[in-house]
């Protein structure tokens, strides 16, 4: 058996290293931070070895371009006008990807960047200071593709800032739109409509996505990735464009990287986490990325794994993973809100309280920290304080989905349905892919006894998370409330598919519905299943006394009923301390008279015809 091909090699490490500089120069701070974290997480001995190997490869290969202002470590496959890719050694493995005019294009771009050098230095400083209009003015007349990217990007950021400001100015007024409106998007898109540079294609995809032209955005994203692989911002954008698992499956073969490439694995895990539906397959991918030959000490990849475990409801393992993350990166705030959700669900008040105090001291103005503190107060049933912190989180980042959803939960606890609905609607405005907001809307309308509205939102949630038992149960309850009992039965049967085999509540509900539908045989079958589960689990007779009496009574009144089974069930209840002792004794007396007129014949699989 041949060993698996290692994920890391000199080329990949060199590309990752170069991406830190490339993203930083263009003001993409999130992508630069991501690359830096991953690069730092590679075991130092392996990183040093591979970088040395990359330098050796570069120095012994024939350069694809005649000159460069500084040594390059970019090994990204270039596109015809890939201004992002710097010099690339021509080797048998990549020569076929190089267009015949590439050296000329690269040399021209290098000359333009040298001419724009002073403006680019100033623009980078202004970008760091968030002085976006100064950036625009500084690079407006520059000719290099890098300067063009910075110009368009700064125009976008300035317009975004103005849209946010206008939106907050209308806060709590009737005229406030659901989300800020950037009125320059169409103009900005026109500026990059014919772009071939991978960085400008990324911006084109951003504008198309914001204009709800999703298919065109995905096309631009794929072209951008083909020209430059290691811009994590473009992968994050692609993740937001994927609607469900089937779309992801259809998309993966279209990406210009092999299925085992780390970027593909990270993208797939991240997307499935965003869709709240990771599987054991994604966990295996995380384990591979955290192997000794890859990003062994990466807190970012560990966090991906912890979030996957959280969505799989393996809270114990998820908590251990977060503890490991904090051991190697004690001041890491990213995803600390997910950790707080786990501690909330497991009712770990002590650890949640300690975490809230530590991180509030660390940075009280991060939305994740506000969410953490909100969970702390919620667990203490101080709902008004919890709402205060969740609202603060949304003020710091209006797109912070978890805060809107958790705020809605708090309002439900406070029985303030109208405020809950408003919070959940804001969550849906941020992302229509989060089932929790749709489920919350259903709960809020159920509190108002508006069951048809609740059903509509529960159906949306179920479409996003079709194997969630709670969602099918919620639908079943709504159908029951509006008198559509057959649909309620179908929903609860669907819930049973994903339920714990030892679960009895759904069986009891199905038995009750079949009674109301006057289907006594089906009702008895579900009641009998309840009795069997309870006896296997050795639960007290009180838990299944009513079901025992129903099954016994059913077998006494139907032709060919199993009277010995009825006798066994009734005697167990009659000899217990359950409330139904009197009923069981009365039915035992009736059973004796039935046994006189009709001899008991045990019903086996053969005699029952099954």
C-alpha positions in Angstrom: 0.0 0.0 0.0 1.5 3.3 -1.1 1.6 6.0 1.6 -0.6 9.1 1.1 1.0 12.0 -0.8 2.0 14.7 1.8 0.0 17.9 1.8 3.0 20.2 2.3 5.8 20.7 -0.1 8.3 23.5 -0.9 6.1 25.0 -3.6 3.1 25.2 -1.3 5.0 26.7 1.6 6.6 29.3 -0.7 3.2 30.3 -2.1 1.8 30.6 1.4 4.7 32.7 2.5 4.4 35.0 -0.5 0.7 35.4 0.0 1.3 37.2 3.4 3.1 40.0 1.5 0.8 40.0 -1.5 -2.4 40.4 0.7 -0.7 42.9 3.0 0.3 45.1 0.1 -3.2 45.3 -1.1 -4.8 46.1 2.3 -6.5 42.6 2.6 -5.8 42.4 6.4 -8.0 39.4 7.1 -6.4 37.3 4.3 -3.0 38.4 5.4 -3.7 37.5 9.0 -5.0 34.1 7.9 -1.9 33.3 5.8 0.4 34.5 8.6 -1.3 32.2 11.1 -1.0 29.2 8.9 2.6 29.9 8.0 3.5 30.2 11.7 1.7 27.0 12.5 3.9 24.8 10.2 6.5 23.0 12.4 9.6 25.2 12.3 12.0 22.5 11.3 9.8 21.5 8.4 9.1 25.2 7.4 12.8 26.1 7.3 13.7 23.0 5.3 11.0 23.6 2.7 11.8 27.3 2.4 15.5 26.5 1.8 14.4 23.9 -0.8 12.2 26.6 -2.4 15.2 29.0 -2.6 17.4 26.3 -4.1 14.7 25.5 -6.7 14.4 29.2 -7.5 18.1 29.8 -7.8 18.7 26.8 -10.1 15.8 27.3 -12.4 15.6 29.4 -15.5 13.6 32.6 -14.6 10.4 33.2 -16.6 11.0 36.9 -16.5 14.0 39.0 -17.2 14.1 41.2 -14.1 12.5 41.8 -10.8 13.0 44.5 -8.1 13.4 41.8 -5.4 13.7 38.0 -5.1 10.3 36.2 -5.5 8.9 33.1 -3.8 5.6 33.0 -5.6 5.0 29.7 -7.4 1.3 30.4 -8.2 0.1 29.4 -11.6 -0.2 32.7 -13.6 -3.0 33.8 -15.8 -2.4 35.8 -18.9 -2.6 39.1 -17.0 -1.8 37.9 -13.5 -0.2 40.9 -11.9 -0.4 39.1 -8.6 2.0 36.3 -9.6 5.7 37.4 -9.4 8.6 35.6 -11.0 8.1 31.9 -11.5 10.7 29.3 -12.3 10.1 27.4 -15.5 10.0 23.7 -14.7 8.5 20.8 -16.6 5.6 20.8 -14.1 4.4 24.3 -14.8 5.8 25.4 -18.2 2.6 24.4 -20.0 0.6 27.0 -18.0 2.7 29.9 -19.1 1.4 32.0 -22.0 4.0 32.9 -24.6 3.7 36.6 -23.8 3.9 36.2 -20.0 7.5 37.4 -19.6 6.7 40.6 -21.5 3.5 41.3 -19.4 5.3 40.6 -16.2 8.3 42.8 -17.1 5.9 45.7 -18.0 4.0 45.3 -14.7 7.3 45.3 -12.8 8.3 48.6 -14.5 4.9 50.1 -13.7 5.2 49.1 -10.0 8.6 50.7 -9.8 7.2 53.9 -11.2 4.3 53.7 -8.7 6.5 52.7 -5.7 6.2 55.9 -3.7 2.5 56.2 -4.2 2.0 52.5 -3.3 4.0 53.0 0.0 1.9 56.0 0.9 -1.4 54.2 -0.1 -0.5 51.3 2.1 0.1 53.5 5.1 -3.2 55.4 4.5 -5.0 52.1 4.1 -3.6 50.9 7.5 -4.9 54.1 9.0 -8.3 53.6 7.3 -8.0 56.9 5.4 -9.7 55.5 2.3 -10.4 58.7 0.5 -6.7 59.6 0.8 -5.8 56.2 -0.7 -8.1 57.0 -3.6 -6.5 60.3 -4.3 -2.9 59.0 -3.9 -3.2 56.1 -6.5 -5.8 57.6 -8.8 -3.3 58.2 -11.7 -1.1 55.2 -11.1 -0.9 52.6 -13.9 0.1 49.3 -12.3 -2.5 46.6 -11.7 -1.7 46.6 -8.0 -2.4 50.3 -7.8 -5.6 49.8 -9.7 -6.7 47.2 -7.2 -5.9 49.5 -4.3 -7.8 52.3 -6.0 -11.0 50.4 -6.6 -10.8 48.6 -3.2 -10.4 51.9 -1.4 -13.4 53.4 -3.3 -15.4 50.4 -2.2 -14.4 50.7 1.4 -15.1 54.5 1.5 -18.6 53.8 0.0 -19.2 51.1 2.5 -18.3 53.4 5.4 -20.7 56.0 4.1 -23.5 53.5 3.6 -23.0 52.2 7.2 -23.0 55.8 8.5 -26.3 56.6 6.7 -27.8 53.4 7.9 -27.0 53.9 11.5 -28.3 57.5 11.2 -31.7 56.0 10.4 -31.6 53.6 13.3 -35.0 52.8 14.9 -36.8 54.8 12.2 -39.4 53.5 9.7 -37.2 54.5 6.8 -34.3 52.3 7.8 -33.7 49.6 5.2 -32.9 46.0 6.5 -29.2 46.4 5.5 -27.0 49.4 4.5 -27.2 50.2 0.8 -24.0 51.0 -1.1 -25.2 53.0 -4.0 -21.8 52.9 -5.8 -21.7 49.1 -6.4 -22.9 49.4 -10.0 -20.3 52.1 -10.8 -17.5 50.1 -9.1 -18.5 47.0 -11.0 -18.3 48.9 -14.3 -14.7 49.8 -13.3 -13.7 46.1 -13.2 -16.1 44.6 -15.8 -13.3 43.6 -18.2 -10.7 42.7 -15.5 -8.3 39.8 -16.1 -6.1 40.4 -13.1 -7.0 37.8 -10.3 -7.2 40.5 -7.6 -9.5 42.7 -9.6 -11.6 39.6 -10.5 -11.9 39.1 -6.7 -13.4 42.6 -6.4 -15.6 42.0 -9.4 -17.0 38.9 -7.6 -17.5 41.0 -4.4 -19.6 43.5 -6.3 -21.6 40.9 -8.2 -22.3 39.0 -5.0 -23.6 42.2 -3.3 -25.8 42.9 -6.4 -27.3 39.3 -6.0 -25.8 38.1 -9.2 -24.5 34.9 -7.6 -23.7 32.8 -10.7 -21.6 35.5 -12.3 -19.9 36.1 -8.9 -19.0 32.4 -8.7 -17.6 32.5 -12.2 -15.4 35.5 -11.3 -14.3 33.8 -8.1 -13.1 30.6 -10.0 -11.2 32.8 -12.5 -9.6 34.7 -9.6 -8.6 31.5 -7.9 -7.1 30.2 -11.2 -4.9 33.2 -11.3 -3.9 33.3 -7.6 -4.7 30.5 -5.2 -3.8 31.9 -1.8 -6.2 34.9 -1.3 -8.3 33.5 1.5 -10.8 36.4 1.1 -11.9 35.0 -2.3 -12.4 31.5 -0.7 -14.5 33.1 2.1 -16.6 34.9 -0.6 -17.1 31.6 -2.5 -18.2 30.0 0.8 -20.9 32.6 1.2 -22.2 31.9 -2.3 -22.8 28.2 -1.7 -26.4 27.5 -0.8 -26.3 23.9 0.3 -24.2 20.7 0.4 -25.4 19.7 -3.1 -24.2 23.0 -4.6 -20.8 22.4 -2.9 -20.5 18.9 -4.3 -21.2 20.3 -7.8 -18.8 23.2 -7.4 -15.7 21.3 -6.2 -14.8 19.7 -9.6 -14.8 23.2 -11.1 -12.1 24.5 -8.9 -8.6 24.7 -10.4 -6.9 22.7 -7.6 -6.7 18.9 -6.8 -9.2 17.6 -4.3 -6.3 16.9 -1.8 -4.9 20.5 -1.8 -5.1 22.1 1.6 -7.1 25.0 0.3 -9.8 22.7 -1.1 -9.9 20.8 2.2 -10.1 24.1 4.3 -12.8 25.5 1.9 -14.9 22.4 2.2 -14.7 22.2 6.0 -15.4 25.9 6.3 -18.4 25.8 4.0 -20.0 22.8 5.7 -19.5 24.5 9.0 -21.2 27.6 7.6 -24.1 25.4 6.5 -24.3 23.8 10.0 -24.0 20.3 8.4 -20.4 19.0 8.7 -19.9 15.2 8.9 -17.3 12.7 9.9 -15.7 13.3 6.5 -14.9 17.0 7.4 -13.5 15.8 10.8 -11.2 13.5 8.9 -10.0 16.4 6.7 -9.3 18.5 9.9 -7.2 15.6 11.3 -5.2 15.4 8.0 -4.6 19.2 8.0 -3.4 18.9 11.7 -1.0 16.1 10.9 2.8 16.3 11.5 3.5 17.0 7.8 1.0 19.9 7.6 -0.4 22.6 9.9 0.2 20.7 13.2 -0.1 23.6 15.6 -2.6 25.7 13.7 -5.2 27.2 16.1 -7.2 28.2 13.0 -7.5 24.6 11.8 -8.2 23.4 15.3 -11.0 25.9 15.5 -12.4 24.5 12.3 -12.4 21.1 13.9 -14.0 22.4 17.2 -16.8 24.1 15.2 -17.4 20.9 13.2 -17.7 19.0 16.5 -20.0 21.6 17.9 -22.4 21.3 14.8 -22.3 17.5 15.2 -23.4 18.1 18.9 -20.3 16.3 20.2 -19.9 19.0 22.9 -17.5 17.1 25.1 -14.9 16.7 22.3 -15.5 20.3 21.0 -14.8 21.6 24.5 -11.6 19.7 24.7 -10.5 21.1 21.3 -11.2 24.6 22.4 -9.2 24.0 25.6 -6.3 22.9 23.5 -6.6 26.0 21.3 -6.5 28.3 24.4 -3.5 26.4 25.7 -1.4 27.3 22.6 -3.1 30.7 21.9 -4.6 32.0 25.2 -5.5 35.4 23.7 -7.2 34.2 20.5 -10.6 35.7 20.3 -11.8 34.3 17.0 -14.6 31.7 17.6 -14.6 32.2 21.3 -18.4 32.8 21.0 -18.7 29.2 19.7 -16.9 28.0 22.8 -19.2 30.0 25.0 -22.2 28.4 23.2 -20.8 25.0 24.1 -20.3 25.9 27.8 -23.9 27.3 27.8 -25.4 24.1 26.4 -23.4 22.0 28.8 -24.4 24.3 31.7 -20.8 24.9 32.7 -21.4 28.1 34.7 -18.1 28.2 36.4 -15.9 27.9 33.3 -18.2 30.3 31.3 -18.0 32.9 34.1 -14.2 32.7 34.2 -13.9 32.9 30.4 -16.3 35.9 30.3 -14.2 37.9 32.9 -10.9 37.0 31.2 -11.9 38.1 27.7 -13.8 41.1 28.8 -10.6 42.3 30.3 -8.7 41.4 27.1 -10.9 43.3 24.6 -14.4 44.4 25.5 -15.0 45.8 22.0 -14.9 42.6 20.0 -18.3 41.3 19.1 -17.3 37.7 19.9 -16.5 38.8 23.5 -19.8 40.6 23.8 -21.5 37.4 22.7 -19.5 35.4 25.3 -20.6 37.8 28.1 -24.2 37.7 26.8 -24.2 33.9 27.1 -22.7 34.2 30.6 -25.7 36.4 31.7 -28.2 34.3 29.9 -27.1 31.2 31.7 -27.6 33.1 35.0 -31.2 34.0 33.7 -30.3 37.7 33.6 -31.9 38.1 30.3 -32.0 41.9 30.1 -28.2 42.1 30.7 -27.7 39.4 28.1 -29.7 41.4 25.5 -27.6 44.4 26.3 -24.4 42.6 25.4 -25.9 40.9 22.3 -27.1 44.3 21.1 -23.6 45.7 21.7 -22.2 42.9 19.5 -24.5 43.8 16.6 -23.6 47.5 17.0 -19.9 46.5 16.6 -20.7 44.3 13.6 -24.2 44.4 12.2 -23.5 41.2 10.1 -22.7 39.3 13.3 -25.3 36.5 12.8 -25.0 34.7 16.2 -25.7 37.9 18.2 -28.9 38.6 16.3 -30.1 35.0 16.8 -29.1 34.8 20.5 -30.8 38.2 21.1 -34.0 36.6 19.6 -33.6 33.6 22.0 -33.4 36.0 24.9 -36.5 37.9 23.9 -38.4 34.5 23.6 -37.3 33.8 27.1 -38.7 37.2 28.2 -41.9 36.4 26.3 -41.4 39.4 24.1 -42.4 37.8 20.8 -42.4 41.0 18.7 -38.8 42.0 19.7 -37.8 38.4 19.1 -39.3 38.4 15.6 -37.4 41.7 14.8 -34.1 40.2 16.0 -34.6 36.9 14.0 -35.5 38.9 10.9 -32.2 40.8 11.2 -30.4 37.5 11.4 -32.2 36.3 8.2 -31.3 39.5 6.5 -27.6 38.8 7.3 -27.8 35.1 6.1 -30.7 33.1 4.8 -28.7 29.9 5.3 -28.8 29.8 9.1 -31.5 27.5 10.2 -31.5 28.9 13.7 -33.0 32.2 12.7 -35.8 30.5 10.8 -36.4 28.2 13.7 -36.5 31.1 16.1 -39.0 32.9 13.9 -41.2 29.8 14.0 -41.0 29.7 17.8 -41.8 33.4 18.2 -44.9 33.0 16.0 -45.9 29.9 17.9 -45.8 32.0 21.1 -48.3 34.3 19.4 -50.5 31.2 18.5 -50.0 32.1 14.8 -49.3 28.5 13.9 -49.6 28.9 10.1 -46.9 31.5 10.1 -44.8 29.4 12.5 -45.2 26.4 10.1 -43.9 28.5 7.2 -40.7 29.4 9.1 -40.2 25.9 10.4 -40.4 24.5 6.8 -37.6 27.0 5.8 -35.5 25.7 8.7 -36.1 22.1 7.9 -35.1 22.7 4.2 -31.7 23.9 5.5 -31.3 21.1 8.1 -33.4 18.1 7.0 -32.2 15.7 9.6 -32.9 17.8 12.7 -35.4 16.0 14.9 -36.5 19.2 16.7 -37.5 20.9 13.4 -39.7 18.0 12.3 -41.3 17.9 15.8 -42.0 21.6 15.6 -43.7 21.2 12.3 -45.7 18.3 13.6 -47.0 20.4 16.6 -48.1 23.2 14.2 -49.9 20.8 11.9 -51.7 19.3 15.0 -52.7 22.8 16.2 -54.3 23.7 12.8 -56.1 20.3 12.7 -54.1 18.6 10.0 -53.4 15.4 11.9 -52.2 13.3 9.0 -49.5 15.8 8.1 -48.5 15.9 11.8 -48.1 12.1 11.8 -45.9 12.3 8.7 -43.7 14.9 10.3 -43.3 12.9 13.5 -42.5 9.8 11.5 -39.8 11.8 9.8 -38.5 12.9 13.1 -38.1 9.3 14.3 -35.6 8.6 11.5 -33.0 10.8 13.2 -34.1 10.3 16.8 -32.4 8.3 19.5 -33.6 4.7 19.3 -34.4 4.9 23.1 -36.6 8.0 22.6 -40.2 7.6 23.8 -41.7 11.2 23.6 -42.2 11.0 19.8 -43.7 7.5 20.0 -46.2 8.8 22.6 -47.1 11.7 20.4 -47.7 9.4 17.4 -49.8 7.1 19.5 -52.0 10.0 20.7 -52.4 11.3 17.1 -53.4 7.8 15.8 -56.0 7.7 18.6 -57.4 10.9 17.5 -57.5 9.6 13.9 -59.3 6.5 15.3 -56.6 4.2 14.1 -56.4 2.1 17.2 -54.1 -0.6 15.8 -51.3 2.0 14.9 -51.8 3.7 18.3 -51.4 0.4 20.1 -48.2 -0.4 18.0 -46.6 2.9 19.1 -47.7 2.4 22.8 -46.2 -1.1 22.7 -42.9 0.3 21.4 -42.9 2.8 24.4 -43.4 -0.1 26.8 -40.6 -2.2 25.1 -38.1 0.7 25.3 -38.9 1.5 28.9 -38.5 -2.1 30.0 -35.2 -2.5 28.1 -34.0 0.7 29.8 -35.4 -0.5 33.2 -37.3 2.7 33.7 -40.0 2.9 36.5 -43.4 1.6 35.6 -44.9 5.1 36.0 -43.1 6.0 32.7 -45.1 3.4 30.7 -48.2 2.6 32.8 -50.6 4.4 30.5 -49.1 2.8 27.4 -49.3 -0.7 29.0 -53.0 -0.2 29.8 -53.8 1.0 26.3 -52.0 -2.0 24.7 -53.7 -4.5 27.1 -57.1 -2.9 26.5 -56.6 -3.0 22.7 -55.7 -6.8 22.7 -58.8 -7.5 24.9 -61.3 -5.9 22.5 -59.9 -7.0 19.1 -60.5 -10.4 17.7 -57.5 -12.6 18.1 -55.8 -10.3 20.6 -52.9 -11.5 22.7 -54.5 -11.9 26.1 -51.4 -13.3 27.7 -49.6 -10.1 26.7 -52.5 -8.0 28.1 -52.3 -10.0 31.4 -48.6 -9.4 31.7 -48.8 -5.7 31.0 -51.7 -5.2 33.4 -50.1 -7.2 36.2 -46.9 -5.1 36.0 -48.9 -1.9 36.4 -51.2 -3.4 39.1 -48.2 -4.5 41.2 -46.5 -1.1 41.0 -47.0 2.2 42.8 -48.1 4.1 39.6 -51.2 6.2 39.6 -52.9 3.9 37.1 -52.9 0.9 39.6 -56.7 1.2 40.0 -57.3 1.2 36.3 -55.0 -1.8 35.8 -56.8 -3.8 38.6 -60.2 -3.0 37.0 -59.0 -4.2 33.6 -57.5 -7.3 35.1 -60.9 -8.3 36.5 -62.5 -7.8 33.0 -59.6 -9.8 31.5 -60.5 -12.8 33.7 -64.0 -12.9 32.4 -62.7 -12.6 28.8 -60.3 -15.5 29.5 -63.3 -17.7 30.5 -65.1 -17.1 27.3 -62.0 -16.9 25.0 -58.9 -19.0 25.8 -55.6 -17.1 25.6 -53.6 -17.9 22.6 -50.1 -16.4 22.5 -49.6 -14.4 19.3 -46.3 -15.3 17.7 -44.8 -14.1 14.5 -46.2 -17.2 12.7 -49.8 -16.9 14.1 -49.9 -13.1 13.4 -49.0 -13.6 9.8 -45.9 -11.3 9.9 
